[in-house]
Amino acid sequence: MILKHRIFINSIVCSTPVAVEEHSELSKTDDFNSQLQEMCQRNGWNYVDISDISNPDEDKYYQEDVIHYIQDLYPVWAERMIGETIKVIG
């Protein structure tokens, strides 16, 4: 039996404006995501854009520190990953 491995790389989810204000490096999310996408293209990996699973202008998925997520975000994330995986492997 020959197993074919598929690699899936998630984008980085956008940070809230408050988090970016406190941690300037978080303002580079778009640049990092572009680099991740290019890396995936070069290596034949699957890039999954999850940058839009939360609205950084709302805090419904963020903990009080406005950086980390609450557990309600993870099912949304999982559904996106499952959907993207099904698209690729059929």
Secondary structure, DSSP 8 states (H G I E B T S, - for coil): -------EEE------HHHHHH-GGGGGHHHHHHHHHHHHHHHT-EEE--TTSS-TTS-TTB-TTSSSB-TTHHHHHHHHHHHHHHHHH-
